[in-house]
Amino acid sequence: MAFAVSIARLTTSLPRSREADVFGRQLLRSGSSVGANYRAAGRAQSTAHMLSNLAIVEEEADECIYWLELLVQTGIVQAEHAAPLLREAPELVAITVASKKTLRARLQTSASRTSKFEVRTSEES
């Protein structure tokens, strides 16, 4: 949520122009989606659903990087104003990627245990 708040504050401070409005709207949409989907991942009813939500988090955080870089490259935002968010967004991507890898490993371990149990059970029959 703190990331979304920072994004909202940045977009509120943008100058009024067609470009700033379009880029800012896209940044605000993707920036607020990061926290919303992370929260949804925490309430997921299955590992697959959690992985799906985390994939959206990763995609949206990466999209934020694009919009922030575009705002800087076009001169709409000064680099020093975007710098904290341009540090945080890649960190969010990296954390999300690591979380997805951990979940996938757990899912594979769980599937492996289940299949071993099924083999033993069928052999015992």
N, CA, C and O atoms as CSV, one atom per row, in Angstrom:
chain,resi,resn,atom,element,x,y,z
A,1,MET,N,N,0.823,-1.188,0.000
A,1,MET,CA,C,0.000,0.000,0.000
A,1,MET,C,C,0.871,1.258,0.000
A,1,MET,O,O,0.523,2.259,-0.626
A,2,ALA,N,N,1.991,1.202,0.696
A,2,ALA,CA,C,2.879,2.376,0.736
A,2,ALA,C,C,3.378,2.727,-0.663
A,2,ALA,O,O,3.518,3.903,-0.999
A,3,PHE,N,N,3.646,1.706,-1.479
A,3,PHE,CA,C,4.085,1.952,-2.856
A,3,PHE,C,C,2.987,2.673,-3.627
A,3,PHE,O,O,3.264,3.639,-4.338
A,4,ALA,N,N,1.758,2.221,-3.497
A,4,ALA,CA,C,0.628,2.855,-4.184
A,4,ALA,C,C,0.435,4.293,-3.722
A,4,ALA,O,O,0.126,5.169,-4.529
A,5,VAL,N,N,0.615,4.538,-2.438
A,5,VAL,CA,C,0.493,5.903,-1.917
A,5,VAL,C,C,1.566,6.802,-2.529
A,5,VAL,O,O,1.282,7.935,-2.918
A,6,SER,N,N,2.779,6.303,-2.611
A,6,SER,CA,C,3.863,7.082,-3.219
A,6,SER,C,C,3.591,7.354,-4.692
A,6,SER,O,O,3.849,8.451,-5.186
A,7,ILE,N,N,3.074,6.361,-5.387
A,7,ILE,CA,C,2.711,6.536,-6.800
A,7,ILE,C,C,1.610,7.590,-6.924
A,7,ILE,O,O,1.675,8.459,-7.794
A,8,ALA,N,N,0.610,7.512,-6.062
A,8,ALA,CA,C,-0.495,8.474,-6.099
A,8,ALA,C,C,0.013,9.893,-5.857
A,8,ALA,O,O,-0.422,10.837,-6.517
A,9,ARG,N,N,0.918,10.035,-4.924
A,9,ARG,CA,C,1.463,11.369,-4.644
A,9,ARG,C,C,2.240,11.909,-5.844
A,9,ARG,O,O,2.143,13.089,-6.178
A,10,LEU,N,N,3.007,11.038,-6.482
A,10,LEU,CA,C,3.759,11.475,-7.656
A,10,LEU,C,C,2.812,11.880,-8.785
A,10,LEU,O,O,2.999,12.926,-9.406
A,11,THR,N,N,1.801,11.060,-9.050
A,11,THR,CA,C,0.895,11.374,-10.154
A,11,THR,C,C,0.085,12.639,-9.881
A,11,THR,O,O,-0.258,13.369,-10.811
A,12,THR,N,N,-0.220,12.902,-8.614
A,12,THR,CA,C,-0.937,14.126,-8.266
A,12,THR,C,C,-0.097,15.366,-8.557
A,12,THR,O,O,-0.626,16.433,-8.867
A,13,SER,N,N,1.217,15.206,-8.452
A,13,SER,CA,C,2.108,16.351,-8.653
A,13,SER,C,C,2.476,16.584,-10.119
A,13,SER,O,O,3.198,17.533,-10.425
A,14,LEU,N,N,1.999,15.744,-11.016
A,14,LEU,CA,C,2.351,15.899,-12.426
A,14,LEU,C,C,1.745,17.173,-13.007
A,14,LEU,O,O,0.666,17.603,-12.600
A,15,PRO,N,N,2.453,17.772,-13.964
A,15,PRO,CA,C,1.889,18.957,-14.625
A,15,PRO,C,C,0.664,18.560,-15.450
A,15,PRO,O,O,0.480,17.392,-15.791
A,16,ARG,N,N,-0.150,19.534,-15.758
A,16,ARG,CA,C,-1.345,19.279,-16.563
A,16,ARG,C,C,-0.982,19.370,-18.038
A,16,ARG,O,O,-0.800,20.454,-18.592
A,17,SER,N,N,-0.881,18.202,-18.654
A,17,SER,CA,C,-0.663,18.113,-20.095
A,17,SER,C,C,-1.245,16.789,-20.552
A,17,SER,O,O,-1.473,15.887,-19.747
A,18,ARG,N,N,-1.479,16.683,-21.835
A,18,ARG,CA,C,-2.055,15.443,-22.366
A,18,ARG,C,C,-1.152,14.250,-22.050
A,18,ARG,O,O,-1.632,13.208,-21.604
A,19,GLU,N,N,0.156,14.401,-22.282
A,19,GLU,CA,C,1.099,13.313,-22.043
A,19,GLU,C,C,1.154,12.931,-20.569
A,19,GLU,O,O,1.078,11.753,-20.222
A,20,ALA,N,N,1.285,13.925,-19.712
A,20,ALA,CA,C,1.371,13.662,-18.277
A,20,ALA,C,C,0.104,12.980,-17.773
A,20,ALA,O,O,0.171,12.092,-16.924
A,21,ASP,N,N,-1.049,13.394,-18.293
A,21,ASP,CA,C,-2.310,12.771,-17.878
A,21,ASP,C,C,-2.360,11.299,-18.281
A,21,ASP,O,O,-2.739,10.445,-17.480
A,22,VAL,N,N,-1.976,11.006,-19.527
A,22,VAL,CA,C,-2.022,9.624,-20.019
A,22,VAL,C,C,-1.008,8.759,-19.270
A,22,VAL,O,O,-1.353,7.689,-18.768
A,23,PHE,N,N,0.248,9.225,-19.194
A,23,PHE,CA,C,1.293,8.444,-18.522
A,23,PHE,C,C,0.979,8.299,-17.039
A,23,PHE,O,O,1.149,7.224,-16.464
A,24,GLY,N,N,0.523,9.378,-16.428
A,24,GLY,CA,C,0.200,9.349,-15.004
A,24,GLY,C,C,-0.940,8.410,-14.688
A,24,GLY,O,O,-0.905,7.703,-13.680
A,25,ARG,N,N,-1.956,8.394,-15.541
A,25,ARG,CA,C,-3.100,7.496,-15.332
A,25,ARG,C,C,-2.645,6.042,-15.413
A,25,ARG,O,O,-3.058,5.207,-14.608
A,26,GLN,N,N,-1.794,5.749,-16.389
A,26,GLN,CA,C,-1.284,4.385,-16.532
A,26,GLN,C,C,-0.431,3.986,-15.321
A,26,GLN,O,O,-0.538,2.870,-14.812
A,27,LEU,N,N,0.409,4.912,-14.875
A,27,LEU,CA,C,1.255,4.656,-13.703
A,27,LEU,C,C,0.399,4.441,-12.462
A,27,LEU,O,O,0.655,3.524,-11.681
A,28,LEU,N,N,-0.601,5.269,-12.278
A,28,LEU,CA,C,-1.477,5.137,-11.110
A,28,LEU,C,C,-2.225,3.800,-11.137
A,28,LEU,O,O,-2.375,3.145,-10.106
A,29,ARG,N,N,-2.687,3.407,-12.314
A,29,ARG,CA,C,-3.399,2.138,-12.443
A,29,ARG,C,C,-2.482,0.966,-12.087
A,29,ARG,O,O,-2.848,0.114,-11.277
A,30,SER,N,N,-1.302,0.924,-12.688
A,30,SER,CA,C,-0.407,-0.206,-12.419
A,30,SER,C,C,0.147,-0.148,-10.996
A,30,SER,O,O,0.300,-1.186,-10.352
A,31,GLY,N,N,0.445,1.040,-10.505
A,31,GLY,CA,C,0.994,1.180,-9.151
A,31,GLY,C,C,0.016,0.774,-8.062
A,31,GLY,O,O,0.412,0.180,-7.059
A,32,SER,N,N,-1.251,1.088,-8.254
A,32,SER,CA,C,-2.247,0.696,-7.250
A,32,SER,C,C,-2.596,-0.787,-7.369
A,32,SER,O,O,-3.018,-1.408,-6.394
A,33,SER,N,N,-2.422,-1.348,-8.558
A,33,SER,CA,C,-2.691,-2.767,-8.771
A,33,SER,C,C,-1.684,-3.659,-8.043
A,33,SER,O,O,-2.017,-4.775,-7.645
A,34,VAL,N,N,-0.462,-3.171,-7.871
A,34,VAL,CA,C,0.574,-3.960,-7.193
A,34,VAL,C,C,0.099,-4.378,-5.805
A,34,VAL,O,O,0.101,-5.565,-5.478
A,35,GLY,N,N,-0.298,-3.429,-5.007
A,35,GLY,CA,C,-0.736,-3.719,-3.640
A,35,GLY,C,C,-2.030,-4.499,-3.581
A,35,GLY,O,O,-2.191,-5.390,-2.747
A,36,ALA,N,N,-2.958,-4.163,-4.472
A,36,ALA,CA,C,-4.251,-4.852,-4.471
A,36,ALA,C,C,-4.076,-6.340,-4.795
A,36,ALA,O,O,-4.693,-7.196,-4.161
A,37,ASN,N,N,-3.242,-6.633,-5.774
A,37,ASN,CA,C,-3.038,-8.036,-6.146
A,37,ASN,C,C,-2.170,-8.773,-5.143
A,37,ASN,O,O,-2.329,-9.980,-4.957
A,38,TYR,N,N,-1.256,-8.069,-4.495
A,38,TYR,CA,C,-0.471,-8.699,-3.432
A,38,TYR,C,C,-1.397,-9.089,-2.281
A,38,TYR,O,O,-1.280,-10.173,-1.710
A,39,ARG,N,N,-2.308,-8.190,-1.956
A,39,ARG,CA,C,-3.271,-8.479,-0.895
A,39,ARG,C,C,-4.147,-9.667,-1.279
A,39,ARG,O,O,-4.424,-10.534,-0.451
A,40,ALA,N,N,-4.579,-9.702,-2.530
A,40,ALA,CA,C,-5.401,-10.812,-3.008
A,40,ALA,C,C,-4.618,-12.125,-2.956
A,40,ALA,O,O,-5.183,-13.172,-2.644
A,41,ALA,N,N,-3.329,-12.072,-3.258
A,41,ALA,CA,C,-2.495,-13.280,-3.199
A,41,ALA,C,C,-2.467,-13.839,-1.779
A,41,ALA,O,O,-2.479,-15.054,-1.583
A,42,GLY,N,N,-2.431,-12.961,-0.807
A,42,GLY,CA,C,-2.412,-13.397,0.587
A,42,GLY,C,C,-3.691,-14.065,1.027
A,42,GLY,O,O,-3.709,-14.794,2.019
A,43,ARG,N,N,-4.762,-13.822,0.294
A,43,ARG,CA,C,-6.055,-14.421,0.637
A,43,ARG,C,C,-6.461,-15.511,-0.357
A,43,ARG,O,O,-7.597,-15.985,-0.346
A,44,ALA,N,N,-5.524,-15.896,-1.208
A,44,ALA,CA,C,-5.818,-16.904,-2.225
A,44,ALA,C,C,-6.224,-18.224,-1.584
A,44,ALA,O,O,-5.759,-18.582,-0.502
A,45,GLN,N,N,-7.097,-18.929,-2.276
A,45,GLN,CA,C,-7.602,-20.188,-1.738
A,45,GLN,C,C,-6.809,-21.403,-2.197
A,45,GLN,O,O,-7.071,-22.529,-1.775
A,46,SER,N,N,-5.835,-21.159,-3.069
A,46,SER,CA,C,-4.980,-22.256,-3.513
A,46,SER,C,C,-3.618,-21.681,-3.892
A,46,SER,O,O,-3.475,-20.478,-4.111
A,47,THR,N,N,-2.636,-22.551,-3.964
A,47,THR,CA,C,-1.300,-22.125,-4.369
A,47,THR,C,C,-1.317,-21.622,-5.805
A,47,THR,O,O,-0.641,-20.645,-6.127
A,48,ALA,N,N,-2.074,-22.270,-6.662
A,48,ALA,CA,C,-2.173,-21.845,-8.064
A,48,ALA,C,C,-2.768,-20.447,-8.164
A,48,ALA,O,O,-2.310,-19.623,-8.956
A,49,HIS,N,N,-3.782,-20.189,-7.364
A,49,HIS,CA,C,-4.405,-18.859,-7.364
A,49,HIS,C,C,-3.418,-17.817,-6.834
A,49,HIS,O,O,-3.343,-16.704,-7.356
A,50,MET,N,N,-2.672,-18.180,-5.808
A,50,MET,CA,C,-1.670,-17.272,-5.248
A,50,MET,C,C,-0.604,-16.960,-6.301
A,50,MET,O,O,-0.203,-15.807,-6.461
A,51,LEU,N,N,-0.155,-17.980,-7.010
A,51,LEU,CA,C,0.841,-17.780,-8.061
A,51,LEU,C,C,0.303,-16.863,-9.156
A,51,LEU,O,O,1.036,-16.025,-9.682
A,52,SER,N,N,-0.946,-17.016,-9.491
A,52,SER,CA,C,-1.572,-16.172,-10.501
A,52,SER,C,C,-1.580,-14.710,-10.063
A,52,SER,O,O,-1.248,-13.820,-10.847
A,53,ASN,N,N,-1.957,-14.468,-8.823
A,53,ASN,CA,C,-1.967,-13.100,-8.299
A,53,ASN,C,C,-0.557,-12.516,-8.242
A,53,ASN,O,O,-0.351,-11.345,-8.558
A,54,LEU,N,N,0.397,-13.330,-7.843
A,54,LEU,CA,C,1.778,-12.844,-7.778
A,54,LEU,C,C,2.331,-12.543,-9.169
A,54,LEU,O,O,3.156,-11.643,-9.327
A,55,ALA,N,N,1.889,-13.278,-10.162
A,55,ALA,CA,C,2.303,-12.985,-11.537
A,55,ALA,C,C,1.792,-11.611,-11.955
A,55,ALA,O,O,2.488,-10.871,-12.650
A,56,ILE,N,N,0.594,-11.275,-11.536
A,56,ILE,CA,C,0.042,-9.945,-11.838
A,56,ILE,C,C,0.835,-8.878,-11.096
A,56,ILE,O,O,1.125,-7.822,-11.657
A,57,VAL,N,N,1.188,-9.141,-9.842
A,57,VAL,CA,C,2.001,-8.193,-9.073
A,57,VAL,C,C,3.307,-7.923,-9.809
A,57,VAL,O,O,3.706,-6.771,-9.977
A,58,GLU,N,N,3.961,-8.976,-10.241
A,58,GLU,CA,C,5.234,-8.832,-10.952
A,58,GLU,C,C,5.057,-7.998,-12.223
A,58,GLU,O,O,5.833,-7.080,-12.488
A,59,GLU,N,N,4.037,-8.326,-12.993
A,59,GLU,CA,C,3.784,-7.613,-14.246
A,59,GLU,C,C,3.490,-6.130,-14.007
A,59,GLU,O,O,4.014,-5.265,-14.708
A,60,GLU,N,N,2.661,-5.851,-13.029
A,60,GLU,CA,C,2.274,-4.465,-12.755
A,60,GLU,C,C,3.444,-3.649,-12.191
A,60,GLU,O,O,3.606,-2.479,-12.537
A,61,ALA,N,N,4.252,-4.257,-11.331
A,61,ALA,CA,C,5.425,-3.551,-10.792
A,61,ALA,C,C,6.412,-3.246,-11.912
A,61,ALA,O,O,7.003,-2.167,-11.952
A,62,ASP,N,N,6.586,-4.199,-12.818
A,62,ASP,CA,C,7.469,-3.971,-13.958
A,62,ASP,C,C,6.904,-2.878,-14.865
A,62,ASP,O,O,7.657,-2.066,-15.405
A,63,GLU,N,N,5.596,-2.858,-15.031
A,63,GLU,CA,C,4.965,-1.812,-15.832
A,63,GLU,C,C,5.183,-0.435,-15.203
A,63,GLU,O,O,5.367,0.554,-15.912
A,64,CYS,N,N,5.162,-0.376,-13.878
A,64,CYS,CA,C,5.441,0.893,-13.189
A,64,CYS,C,C,6.820,1.427,-13.574
A,64,CYS,O,O,7.003,2.625,-13.788
A,65,ILE,N,N,7.778,0.515,-13.657
A,65,ILE,CA,C,9.133,0.925,-14.039
A,65,ILE,C,C,9.094,1.594,-15.408
A,65,ILE,O,O,9.716,2.636,-15.614
A,66,TYR,N,N,8.368,0.998,-16.334
A,66,TYR,CA,C,8.258,1.564,-17.679
A,66,TYR,C,C,7.678,2.979,-17.637
A,66,TYR,O,O,8.248,3.902,-18.219
A,67,TRP,N,N,6.550,3.149,-16.953
A,67,TRP,CA,C,5.897,4.462,-16.921
A,67,TRP,C,C,6.758,5.492,-16.206
A,67,TRP,O,O,6.820,6.648,-16.624
A,68,LEU,N,N,7.417,5.085,-15.143
A,68,LEU,CA,C,8.312,6.016,-14.443
A,68,LEU,C,C,9.470,6.434,-15.349
A,68,LEU,O,O,9.811,7.615,-15.425
A,69,GLU,N,N,10.069,5.467,-16.030
A,69,GLU,CA,C,11.168,5.785,-16.945
A,69,GLU,C,C,10.693,6.694,-18.069
A,69,GLU,O,O,11.414,7.605,-18.476
A,70,LEU,N,N,9.499,6.456,-18.571
A,70,LEU,CA,C,8.945,7.286,-19.635
A,70,LEU,C,C,8.705,8.722,-19.148
A,70,LEU,O,O,8.987,9.687,-19.859
A,71,LEU,N,N,8.187,8.841,-17.940
A,71,LEU,CA,C,7.981,10.178,-17.371
A,71,LEU,C,C,9.300,10.937,-17.236
A,71,LEU,O,O,9.358,12.143,-17.478
A,72,VAL,N,N,10.350,10.230,-16.851
A,72,VAL,CA,C,11.665,10.853,-16.716
A,72,VAL,C,C,12.236,11.167,-18.098
A,72,VAL,O,O,12.723,12.273,-18.329
A,73,GLN,N,N,12.181,10.212,-19.007
A,73,GLN,CA,C,12.759,10.403,-20.343
A,73,GLN,C,C,12.098,11.535,-21.119
A,73,GLN,O,O,12.752,12.200,-21.922
A,74,THR,N,N,10.825,11.757,-20.889
A,74,THR,CA,C,10.118,12.844,-21.576
A,74,THR,C,C,10.271,14.178,-20.859
A,74,THR,O,O,9.807,15.207,-21.351
A,75,GLY,N,N,10.914,14.165,-19.709
A,75,GLY,CA,C,11.126,15.400,-18.971
A,75,GLY,C,C,9.931,15.866,-18.165
A,75,GLY,O,O,9.933,16.975,-17.632
A,76,ILE,N,N,8.925,15.037,-18.074
A,76,ILE,CA,C,7.734,15.400,-17.295
A,76,ILE,C,C,8.039,15.359,-15.800
A,76,ILE,O,O,7.533,16.173,-15.028
A,77,VAL,N,N,8.879,14.392,-15.403
A,77,VAL,CA,C,9.288,14.244,-14.003
A,77,VAL,C,C,10.810,14.302,-13.944
A,77,VAL,O,O,11.496,13.706,-14.775
A,78,GLN,N,N,11.320,15.010,-12.974
A,78,GLN,CA,C,12.768,15.051,-12.786
A,78,GLN,C,C,13.226,13.713,-12.214
A,78,GLN,O,O,12.547,13.103,-11.388
A,79,ALA,N,N,14.384,13.278,-12.670
A,79,ALA,CA,C,14.916,11.969,-12.283
A,79,ALA,C,C,14.975,11.798,-10.769
A,79,ALA,O,O,14.653,10.724,-10.260
A,80,GLU,N,N,15.374,12.822,-10.054
A,80,GLU,CA,C,15.492,12.696,-8.595
A,80,GLU,C,C,14.143,12.497,-7.907
A,80,GLU,O,O,14.083,11.919,-6.821
A,81,HIS,N,N,13.064,12.968,-8.524
A,81,HIS,CA,C,11.743,12.751,-7.937
A,81,HIS,C,C,11.246,11.320,-8.157
A,81,HIS,O,O,10.508,10.773,-7.338
A,82,ALA,N,N,11.663,10.733,-9.267
A,82,ALA,CA,C,11.248,9.361,-9.574
A,82,ALA,C,C,12.196,8.324,-8.982
A,82,ALA,O,O,11.845,7.148,-8.893
A,83,ALA,N,N,13.382,8.742,-8.579
A,83,ALA,CA,C,14.426,7.803,-8.140
A,83,ALA,C,C,13.976,6.837,-7.039
A,83,ALA,O,O,14.233,5.638,-7.154
A,84,PRO,N,N,13.318,7.309,-5.983
A,84,PRO,CA,C,12.923,6.340,-4.935
A,84,PRO,C,C,11.990,5.244,-5.474
A,84,PRO,O,O,12.116,4.075,-5.108
A,85,LEU,N,N,11.065,5.632,-6.337
A,85,LEU,CA,C,10.139,4.649,-6.897
A,85,LEU,C,C,10.842,3.747,-7.906
A,85,LEU,O,O,10.503,2.572,-8.044
A,86,LEU,N,N,11.825,4.311,-8.611
A,86,LEU,CA,C,12.596,3.505,-9.559
A,86,LEU,C,C,13.551,2.549,-8.852
A,86,LEU,O,O,14.071,1.626,-9.479
A,87,ARG,N,N,13.786,2.748,-7.584
A,87,ARG,CA,C,14.533,1.769,-6.781
A,87,ARG,C,C,13.578,0.734,-6.192
A,87,ARG,O,O,13.880,-0.459,-6.159
A,88,GLU,N,N,12.433,1.204,-5.733
A,88,GLU,CA,C,11.495,0.309,-5.059
A,88,GLU,C,C,10.798,-0.664,-6.011
A,88,GLU,O,O,10.618,-1.833,-5.671
A,89,ALA,N,N,10.412,-0.209,-7.174
A,89,ALA,CA,C,9.676,-1.075,-8.110
A,89,ALA,C,C,10.483,-2.316,-8.508
A,89,ALA,O,O,9.936,-3.419,-8.471
A,90,PRO,N,N,11.756,-2.184,-8.885
A,90,PRO,CA,C,12.523,-3.406,-9.190
A,90,PRO,C,C,12.686,-4.326,-7.967
A,90,PRO,O,O,12.757,-5.546,-8.108
A,91,GLU,N,N,12.744,-3.735,-6.787
A,91,GLU,CA,C,12.818,-4.549,-5.571
A,91,GLU,C,C,11.527,-5.359,-5.416
A,91,GLU,O,O,11.567,-6.532,-5.045
A,92,LEU,N,N,10.392,-4.734,-5.700
A,92,LEU,CA,C,9.111,-5.447,-5.631
A,92,LEU,C,C,9.053,-6.571,-6.658
A,92,LEU,O,O,8.537,-7.653,-6.380
A,93,VAL,N,N,9.591,-6.301,-7.852
A,93,VAL,CA,C,9.643,-7.352,-8.873
A,93,VAL,C,C,10.491,-8.514,-8.373
A,93,VAL,O,O,10.082,-9.671,-8.473
A,94,ALA,N,N,11.662,-8.215,-7.839
A,94,ALA,CA,C,12.576,-9.261,-7.368
A,94,ALA,C,C,11.965,-10.063,-6.220
A,94,ALA,O,O,12.083,-11.288,-6.190
A,95,ILE,N,N,11.328,-9.398,-5.298
A,95,ILE,CA,C,10.682,-10.085,-4.170
A,95,ILE,C,C,9.571,-11.001,-4.686
A,95,ILE,O,O,9.421,-12.132,-4.226
A,96,THR,N,N,8.813,-10.504,-5.629
A,96,THR,CA,C,7.711,-11.287,-6.186
A,96,THR,C,C,8.224,-12.507,-6.933
A,96,THR,O,O,7.671,-13.599,-6.794
A,97,VAL,N,N,9.276,-12.332,-7.726
A,97,VAL,CA,C,9.868,-13.459,-8.456
A,97,VAL,C,C,10.358,-14.517,-7.467
A,97,VAL,O,O,10.131,-15.710,-7.668
A,98,ALA,N,N,11.026,-14.082,-6.409
A,98,ALA,CA,C,11.520,-15.026,-5.396
A,98,ALA,C,C,10.363,-15.755,-4.718
A,98,ALA,O,O,10.446,-16.958,-4.468
A,99,SER,N,N,9.298,-15.041,-4.425
A,99,SER,CA,C,8.126,-15.667,-3.798
A,99,SER,C,C,7.498,-16.705,-4.718
A,99,SER,O,O,7.101,-17.781,-4.271
A,100,LYS,N,N,7.411,-16.379,-6.002
A,100,LYS,CA,C,6.851,-17.334,-6.963
A,100,LYS,C,C,7.714,-18.589,-7.056
A,100,LYS,O,O,7.186,-19.699,-7.130
A,101,LYS,N,N,9.029,-18.424,-7.054
A,101,LYS,CA,C,9.927,-19.579,-7.110
A,101,LYS,C,C,9.744,-20.461,-5.879
A,101,LYS,O,O,9.693,-21.686,-5.988
A,102,THR,N,N,9.645,-19.839,-4.715
A,102,THR,CA,C,9.439,-20.587,-3.478
A,102,THR,C,C,8.120,-21.356,-3.518
A,102,THR,O,O,8.070,-22.528,-3.145
A,103,LEU,N,N,7.068,-20.707,-3.964
A,103,LEU,CA,C,5.764,-21.371,-4.041
A,103,LEU,C,C,5.779,-22.532,-5.030
A,103,LEU,O,O,5.223,-23.597,-4.761
A,104,ARG,N,N,6.418,-22.315,-6.171
A,104,ARG,CA,C,6.505,-23.400,-7.160
A,104,ARG,C,C,7.272,-24.593,-6.597
A,104,ARG,O,O,6.887,-25.741,-6.820
A,105,ALA,N,N,8.347,-24.326,-5.873
A,105,ALA,CA,C,9.132,-25.408,-5.271
A,105,ALA,C,C,8.287,-26.165,-4.251
A,105,ALA,O,O,8.323,-27.394,-4.200
A,106,ARG,N,N,7.532,-25.437,-3.446
A,106,ARG,CA,C,6.649,-26.085,-2.470
A,106,ARG,C,C,5.582,-26.915,-3.169
A,106,ARG,O,O,5.239,-28.013,-2.729
A,107,LEU,N,N,5.070,-26.376,-4.254
A,107,LEU,CA,C,4.035,-27.070,-5.009
A,107,LEU,C,C,4.589,-28.366,-5.592
A,107,LEU,O,O,3.918,-29.398,-5.567
A,108,GLN,N,N,5.815,-28.316,-6.118
A,108,GLN,CA,C,6.444,-29.515,-6.667
A,108,GLN,C,C,6.746,-30.525,-5.571
A,108,GLN,O,O,6.545,-31.725,-5.760
A,109,THR,N,N,7.226,-30.052,-4.429
A,109,THR,CA,C,7.511,-30.940,-3.308
A,109,THR,C,C,6.227,-31.609,-2.831
A,109,THR,O,O,6.203,-32.809,-2.561
A,110,SER,N,N,5.184,-30.835,-2.733
A,110,SER,CA,C,3.894,-31.365,-2.304
A,110,SER,C,C,3.371,-32.389,-3.302
A,110,SER,O,O,2.850,-33.431,-2.905
A,111,ALA,N,N,3.504,-32.103,-4.585
A,111,ALA,CA,C,3.044,-33.030,-5.621
A,111,ALA,C,C,3.870,-34.317,-5.583
A,111,ALA,O,O,3.341,-35.412,-5.775
A,112,SER,N,N,5.162,-34.171,-5.335
A,112,SER,CA,C,6.046,-35.334,-5.253
A,112,SER,C,C,5.653,-36.221,-4.075
A,112,SER,O,O,5.599,-37.444,-4.205
A,113,ARG,N,N,5.380,-35.609,-2.935
A,113,ARG,CA,C,4.968,-36.378,-1.753
A,113,ARG,C,C,3.639,-37.086,-2.003
A,113,ARG,O,O,3.459,-38.241,-1.617
A,114,THR,N,N,2.716,-36.387,-2.647
A,114,THR,CA,C,1.404,-36.962,-2.929
A,114,THR,C,C,1.536,-38.148,-3.854
A,114,THR,O,O,0.914,-39.185,-3.623
A,115,SER,N,N,2.349,-38.016,-4.916
A,115,SER,CA,C,2.484,-39.131,-5.856
A,115,SER,C,C,3.188,-40.317,-5.204
A,115,SER,O,O,2.853,-41.462,-5.509
A,116,LYS,N,N,4.162,-40.076,-4.309
A,116,LYS,CA,C,4.821,-41.170,-3.593
A,116,LYS,C,C,3.820,-41.877,-2.693
A,116,LYS,O,O,3.833,-43.103,-2.587
A,117,PHE,N,N,2.954,-41.107,-2.046
A,117,PHE,CA,C,1.937,-41.683,-1.172
A,117,PHE,C,C,0.974,-42.534,-1.991
A,117,PHE,O,O,0.595,-43.627,-1.570
A,118,GLU,N,N,0.575,-42.032,-3.165
A,118,GLU,CA,C,-0.348,-42.773,-4.009
A,118,GLU,C,C,0.281,-44.071,-4.500
A,118,GLU,O,O,-0.399,-45.094,-4.578
A,119,VAL,N,N,1.577,-44.043,-4.834
A,119,VAL,CA,C,2.267,-45.247,-5.290
A,119,VAL,C,C,2.298,-46.279,-4.173
A,119,VAL,O,O,1.987,-47.450,-4.394
A,120,ARG,N,N,2.677,-45.840,-2.957
A,120,ARG,CA,C,2.728,-46.764,-1.818
A,120,ARG,C,C,1.357,-47.338,-1.539
A,120,ARG,O,O,1.220,-48.538,-1.301
A,121,THR,N,N,0.343,-46.495,-1.564
A,121,THR,CA,C,-1.009,-46.943,-1.276
A,121,THR,C,C,-1.464,-47.968,-2.300
A,121,THR,O,O,-2.087,-48.966,-1.938
A,122,SER,N,N,-1.165,-47.740,-3.571
A,122,SER,CA,C,-1.600,-48.690,-4.590
A,122,SER,C,C,-0.791,-49.986,-4.498
A,122,SER,O,O,-1.316,-51.059,-4.794
A,123,GLU,N,N,0.487,-49.901,-4.090
A,123,GLU,CA,C,1.304,-51.103,-3.935
A,123,GLU,C,C,0.824,-51.924,-2.744
A,123,GLU,O,O,0.897,-53.153,-2.766
A,124,GLU,N,N,0.337,-51.257,-1.715
A,124,GLU,CA,C,-0.128,-51.942,-0.516
A,124,GLU,C,C,-1.454,-52.657,-0.742
A,124,GLU,O,O,-1.782,-53.596,-0.016
A,125,SER,N,N,-2.224,-52.220,-1.746
A,125,SER,CA,C,-3.560,-52.789,-1.990
A,125,SER,C,C,-3.538,-54.189,-2.482
A,125,SER,O,O,-4.594,-54.775,-2.723
